């Protein structure tokens, strides 16, 4: 870690750094373990930083509420994070365990339900992002098909999307209709994670923690439930009495699909100078949007009315 970053942490968090170890780096951040107690995340992507700043008040809300099964926020002397040039510095509690999906599903359902029950005050809500069912982020998908490609990555993206244009158009039409219905239907919002299924630490199958709250948003519960709602064991832990809003569930299923597709496109563009990486990401993109992709059965069930 650079000396100016260490100094900024010491001055703003009031701690003396006597040990700083590099942690496994994620896709969006440089990470460190400080003094064997704190997990430090350094974010330099301006788009991610924008969302991160709005998510931290919600993480702080969970921390203040005594939720101990999350990487609780460590606040600096002022605000929720520290900005140094183009770097956003965030400190959270270091948690035990390893990242895994081999957890006891009912226990995980119960943990998520307890988080969804945490109330949010008006001040925190105003500092946070609230789901508005805006789907304009999908506009580039069909535009790619008619766009003029000027590099190998763009040629590949255009070709892949063109091969699946009819399906993509059907999915976008359904997503747009769901967005309109959700905008017109009042629904209570809670603190949601957004990618909870892949961000679990465990020391044993019942001893679980949820990490990486970078995209926490106030939204209907279905933002977190779309992945699990068809799993009876999960709902047994979450609470079988909860009445799932099918429109919301279907909306967030489609949203996850399109967000993931756009992330693959972005990754493909960034890899345009690396033929091997580009080929790998291209294969992933093609598979995800093809009829064989893992999310396609969920989407087709929604379109045919055979889903949950």
C-alpha positions in Angstrom: 0.0 0.0 0.0 1.3 3.5 -0.9 2.5 5.7 1.9 0.0 8.4 1.2 -2.9 5.9 1.5 -1.5 4.5 4.8 -1.3 8.1 6.1 -4.8 8.9 5.0 -6.2 5.8 6.8 -4.2 6.5 10.0 -5.3 10.2 10.1 -9.0 9.6 9.2 -9.6 6.4 11.1 -7.4 7.1 14.1 -5.5 3.9 13.9 -1.8 3.1 13.7 -1.0 0.7 10.9 1.6 -1.8 12.1 0.7 -4.5 9.6 -0.8 -4.4 6.1 -1.2 -7.5 4.1 -2.6 -7.7 0.5 -5.9 -9.6 0.4 -7.2 -11.5 -2.7 -8.1 -8.8 -5.2 -11.7 -8.6 -6.4 -12.9 -7.5 -9.8 -13.4 -3.8 -8.8 -11.1 -3.1 -5.9 -7.6 -3.3 -4.4 -7.9 -4.9 -1.0 -5.8 -5.2 2.2 -6.1 -6.7 5.7 -4.9 -4.1 8.2 -3.6 -5.1 11.6 -5.4 -8.4 11.3 -8.6 -6.7 12.2 -9.8 -4.4 9.4 -10.6 -5.2 5.7 -9.6 -2.3 3.5 -11.1 -1.7 0.1 -9.6 0.8 -2.4 -11.9 1.7 -5.3 -10.8 3.7 -8.3 -13.6 3.1 -10.7 -15.8 6.3 -10.8 -19.0 4.4 -11.6 -18.5 1.9 -8.8 -17.5 4.7 -6.4 -20.8 6.5 -7.1 -22.8 3.4 -6.1 -20.5 2.7 -3.2 -21.0 6.1 -1.6 -24.8 5.6 -1.7 -24.6 2.0 -0.3 -22.4 2.8 2.7 -25.2 4.6 4.7 -27.2 1.4 4.4 -24.3 -0.7 5.5 -23.9 1.7 8.4 -27.6 1.3 9.2 -27.2 -2.5 9.5 -24.0 -2.1 11.6 -25.8 0.3 14.0 -28.7 -2.1 14.2 -26.4 -4.7 15.6 -26.4 -7.1 12.7 -23.2 -9.0 13.3 -23.4 -11.3 10.3 -22.1 -8.7 7.9 -18.8 -7.0 7.3 -19.8 -4.0 9.5 -18.7 -0.6 8.5 -15.8 1.1 10.3 -16.5 4.9 9.9 -13.8 7.5 9.6 -13.9 10.7 11.7 -16.2 12.3 9.0 -18.7 10.6 6.7 -18.7 6.9 5.7 -15.5 6.6 3.6 -12.3 8.6 2.8 -11.5 10.1 -0.6 -7.9 10.6 -1.6 -7.6 11.8 -5.2 -9.3 9.2 -7.4 -9.3 6.6 -4.7 -12.2 5.8 -2.3 -11.1 4.2 0.9 -13.5 1.9 2.8 -12.8 0.0 6.0 -15.0 -2.8 7.3 -14.8 -5.4 10.0 -12.6 -8.4 9.0 -14.7 -11.6 9.2 -13.7 -15.2 9.7 -14.4 -18.0 7.3 -14.1 -18.7 3.6 -16.2 -17.7 0.6 -18.5 -20.6 -0.3 -21.9 -21.7 -1.6 -21.9 -24.9 0.4 -23.9 -23.4 3.2 -27.0 -24.7 4.9 -29.7 -23.1 2.8 -32.4 -22.7 5.5 -29.8 -21.0 7.7 -28.9 -18.6 4.9 -32.6 -17.9 4.3 -33.1 -17.0 8.0 -30.1 -14.7 7.9 -31.3 -12.8 4.9 -34.8 -12.5 6.4 -33.3 -11.0 9.5 -31.5 -8.4 7.4 -34.6 -7.5 5.5 -36.4 -6.8 8.7 -34.0 -3.9 9.7 -35.8 -0.6 9.5 -34.3 2.4 7.8 -34.7 6.0 9.1 -35.6 8.8 6.7 -32.1 10.4 6.9 -30.4 7.2 5.8 -33.0 6.6 3.1 -32.4 10.1 1.5 -28.6 9.3 1.3 -29.3 6.0 -0.4 -30.3 4.8 -3.9 -33.9 3.6 -4.1 -35.0 1.2 -6.8 -37.0 3.1 -9.5 -37.4 0.4 -12.1 -35.6 2.4 -14.7 -34.4 0.1 -17.5 -32.7 2.7 -19.7 -29.4 0.9 -19.0 -30.4 -1.8 -21.5 -30.7 0.7 -24.4 -27.2 -0.1 -25.8 -28.1 -3.8 -26.3 -30.1 -3.5 -29.5 -28.1 -0.4 -30.6 -25.0 -2.7 -30.8 -26.7 -4.7 -33.6 -26.9 -1.7 -35.9 -23.7 0.0 -34.7 -20.6 0.2 -36.9 -17.9 -2.0 -35.4 -14.4 -0.4 -35.4 -12.4 -3.0 -33.5 -12.3 -6.8 -33.1 -14.2 -6.7 -29.7 -17.0 -4.6 -31.2 -17.2 -7.0 -34.2 -17.6 -9.9 -31.9 -20.2 -8.2 -29.7 -22.2 -7.2 -32.7 -22.0 -10.8 -34.1 -23.1 -12.4 -30.9 -26.0 -10.1 -30.2 -27.2 -10.4 -33.8 -27.3 -14.1 -33.6 -29.7 -13.8 -30.6 -31.5 -10.6 -31.7 -35.0 -12.1 -31.8 -34.7 -13.6 -28.3 -33.1 -10.4 -27.0 -36.0 -8.3 -28.4 -38.6 -10.6 -26.7 -36.8 -10.4 -23.4 -36.5 -6.6 -23.6 -40.2 -6.2 -24.4 -41.1 -8.3 -21.4 -38.7 -6.5 -19.1 -40.1 -3.2 -20.2 -43.7 -4.3 -19.5 -42.6 -5.6 -16.1 -40.9 -2.3 -15.3 -44.1 -0.3 -16.1 -46.2 -2.6 -13.9 -43.7 -2.4 -11.0 -43.6 1.4 -11.2 -47.3 1.5 -10.8 -47.5 -0.9 -7.9 -46.6 0.4 -4.4 -44.3 -2.0 -2.6 -42.3 -1.7 0.7 -38.6 -1.3 0.3 -35.9 -2.9 2.5 -32.1 -3.0 2.5 -31.1 -5.3 -0.3 -27.7 -6.6 -1.3 -28.1 -7.2 -5.0 -25.7 -10.2 -5.4 -26.2 -12.0 -2.1 -25.9 -15.5 -3.4 -22.3 -15.2 -4.3 -21.1 -13.2 -1.3 -21.3 -15.6 1.6 -18.5 -16.4 4.1 -18.8 -19.5 6.3 -16.9 -21.2 9.1 -19.4 -24.1 9.0 -22.6 -24.6 7.0 -24.7 -22.8 9.7 -22.2 -20.1 10.7 -22.6 -17.6 7.9 -21.7 -14.0 7.0 -22.8 -11.8 4.1 -20.1 -9.5 2.6 -19.6 -7.0 -0.2 -22.4 -4.5 0.2 -21.1 -2.2 -2.5 -24.5 -2.2 -4.4 -26.8 -2.1 -1.4 -30.1 -0.4 -2.5 -33.5 0.2 -0.9 -35.7 -2.0 -2.9 -38.4 -4.7 -2.7 -37.2 -7.9 -1.1 -37.5 -9.6 -4.4 -34.2 -7.9 -5.5 -32.5 -10.5 -3.3 -35.1 -13.3 -3.6 -35.2 -13.8 -7.3 -32.4 -16.4 -7.2 -33.9 -18.4 -4.3 -37.7 -18.1 -4.5 -38.0 -21.5 -6.3 -35.9 -23.3 -3.6 -38.3 -24.6 -0.8 -35.4 -25.1 1.6 -34.4 -21.4 1.3 -38.0 -20.2 1.8 -38.4 -22.5 4.8 -35.6 -20.5 6.5 -36.6 -17.2 5.1 -40.3 -17.6 6.1 -42.8 -19.5 4.0 -45.5 -17.0 5.1 -43.9 -14.2 3.0 -46.1 -13.6 0.0 -43.7 -13.2 -3.0 -44.7 -10.4 -5.4 -44.4 -12.2 -8.7 -44.1 -9.1 -10.8 -41.2 -7.8 -8.7 -39.6 -11.2 -8.7 -39.8 -11.4 -12.5 -38.5 -7.9 -12.9 -35.4 -8.5 -10.8 -34.8 -11.9 -12.6 -34.7 -10.0 -15.9 -32.6 -7.2 -14.5 -30.0 -9.6 -13.2 -29.8 -11.2 -16.6 -29.4 -7.9 -18.5 -26.9 -6.5 -16.0 -24.8 -9.6 -16.3 -24.9 -9.5 -20.1 -23.8 -5.8 -20.1 -21.0 -6.6 -17.7 -19.7 -9.3 -20.1 -19.9 -6.8 -22.9 -17.9 -4.3 -20.9 -15.3 -6.9 -20.0 -15.0 -7.9 -23.7 -14.3 -4.3 -24.7 -11.6 -4.0 -22.0 -9.9 -7.2 -23.2 -9.7 -6.2 -26.9 -5.9 -6.2 -26.8 -5.7 -9.7 -25.3 -6.9 -12.3 -27.8 -7.0 -15.2 -25.4 -9.0 -13.3 -22.7 -11.3 -11.9 -25.4 -12.0 -15.4 -26.7 -12.9 -16.7 -23.2 -15.2 -13.8 -22.4 -16.8 -14.0 -25.8 -17.6 -17.7 -25.1 -19.1 -16.7 -21.8 -21.3 -14.0 -23.3 -22.5 -16.3 -26.1 -23.4 -19.1 -23.6 -25.2 -16.7 -21.2 -27.6 -15.3 -23.7 -28.1 -18.5 -25.7 -31.0 -21.0 -25.0 -28.5 -23.1 -23.1 -27.5 -20.3 -20.7 -28.2 -21.0 -17.0 -30.7 -18.1 -16.6 -32.7 -18.8 -19.8 -35.1 -21.4 -18.3 -36.1 -18.8 -15.7 -36.7 -16.2 -18.4 -38.7 -18.6 -20.6 -40.8 -19.6 -17.5 -41.7 -16.0 -17.0 -42.6 -15.5 -20.7 -44.8 -18.6 -20.8 -46.3 -18.0 -17.4 -45.0 -21.3 -15.9 -42.7 -19.6 -13.4 -43.3 -19.2 -9.6 
